[in-house]
Amino acid sequence: MHIEIVTPDKNLYSGEVSLATFPGSDGKFGIKENHAPLVATLKEGKIKLVDSSNQEQFFDVNGGVVEVNHNKIIVLAE
Amino acid sequence: MANLKEIRSRITSISSTRQITSAMKMVSAAKLRRAQDAITQMRPYANKLKELLSNLSESTEGSAESAYTEKREVERVLIIPITSNRGLAGAFNSNIIKETNRLIKERFQEKDVTVLAIGKKADDFYKKTSYNIKGTTLPGKLDKLFDDLTFEPVSEVAQKVMDSFAYKQFDEVVLVYNQFVNAAVQNVITEQYLPIIPPKMEEEKEVKSDYIFEPSQEFIISELIPKSLKIQLYKAILDSHASEHGARMTAMHKATDNATELIGDLKLVYNKARQASITNEILEIVGGAEALNN
């Protein structure tokens, strides 16, 4: 599935991942393929992205919003 | 005919002016690129946020209300004109001030108007008028925003403006700024900032997916609305910043062209005068020789 992480100052990341975990306002959660449409707010923490070859990547966020729709994740981070 | 020395010194002074204007043009061109990059980076974020917000308010029914959407009888108005800190950018700043004055005179006639100026030019213009921000909780001296244009300081200003609206210091907030179209074209835009105008519903839109909301829809909307307001202000400032450099580049380009033309004209006059004086001299010599021969 495709993920885009955008901040007001730049496009942080755009690419394919198989798993993404987010620091949600009510606790950490992960998104896998074919997740139902979701909108969630984030608090301060790390976004973890895992791609198909199990490579991990981390991004620090100060909060933001995640939208998941049809295997497309959009993260509006701060 | 002006004497040679005079023309020569005018030519020198115009060429040094041309040097300055062409240097300013180069500098603006370089800065324009940076400012343009910033705004193009920023637009996807603003668009996504808008999309998300309109998706959300569509699936809620009228629950997207908050302190920032409340419509009140308009008595006190806050106008936020965005100008630059420096001049020499053609009509860039004067357009904004003109538009702001027009708003005060026409649309907000007999209303209590306050002006929160962003950028030194508008600040200089309005700080001595009765529209200045004395006696409000708004931040003054906003020209520092342009020194290091990032989201953080802008969002602080936006927060203060939002607070002042929520505490009913103002009933309407309007932005006036130059929207960046391209290097040569800027549009003066007047945009209502607060209260938020709800996004227009498109009737024939297909039914949106049912979202899961985490933690809750109300919470998300209450988070998103201030965010989108901050982004709106940030975008306006970035737009204005890019426009400023575009306007200055165009103005300086024209100034350089004009200087070149002037120098050409003056050179022609200079050469004619020089030739005339040489002809004169020859005539004198010939006349002198003739007189000796007789």
Interface residues (C-beta under 8 A of the other chain):
Chain A: V6 T7 P8 D9 K10 N11 G24 S25 D26 F29 A36 P37 L38 V39 A40 T41 V65 E67 N69 H70 I74 L76 E78
Chain B: A38 Q41 M42 P44 Y45 K48 L49 L52 N55 L56 T150 F151 S209 D210 Y211 I212 F213 E214 P215 F219 I220 E223 L224 K227 I231 Y234
